[in-house]
Amino acid sequence: MKASTVDPRAHVNEEPRNDFSDTFMGFGVMFGIMTVVFFGMVIVKLIIS
């Protein structure tokens, strides 16, 4: 039986990305969407009442 090992330090499929930037962008986009939803619901409540 022939076994082949791969060096785990050779990140062949890993993309060179900035994790902090990805996290910050995700948080910012979600915060923006939730802010729009919040103010939309406030406007709907004011129209109904």
For each residue, the residues with C-beta under 8 A, 3 or more apart:
1:
2:
3:
4:
5:
6: 10
7: 10
8:
9:
10: 6 7
11: 14
12:
13:
14: 11
15:
16:
17: 21 22
18: 21 22
19: 22 23
20: 23 24
21: 17 18 24 25
22: 17 18 19 25 26
23: 19 20 26 27
24: 20 21 27 28
25: 21 22 28 29
26: 22 23 29 30
27: 23 24 30 31
28: 24 25 31 32
29: 25 26 32 33
30: 26 27 33 34
31: 27 28 34 35
32: 28 29 35 36
33: 29 30 36 37
34: 30 31 37 38
35: 31 32 38 39
36: 32 33 39 40
37: 33 34 40 41
38: 34 35 41 42
39: 35 36 42 43
40: 36 37 43 44
41: 37 38 44 45
42: 38 39 45 46
43: 39 40 46 47
44: 40 41 47 48
45: 41 42 48 49
46: 42 43 49
47: 43 44
48: 44 45
49: 45 46
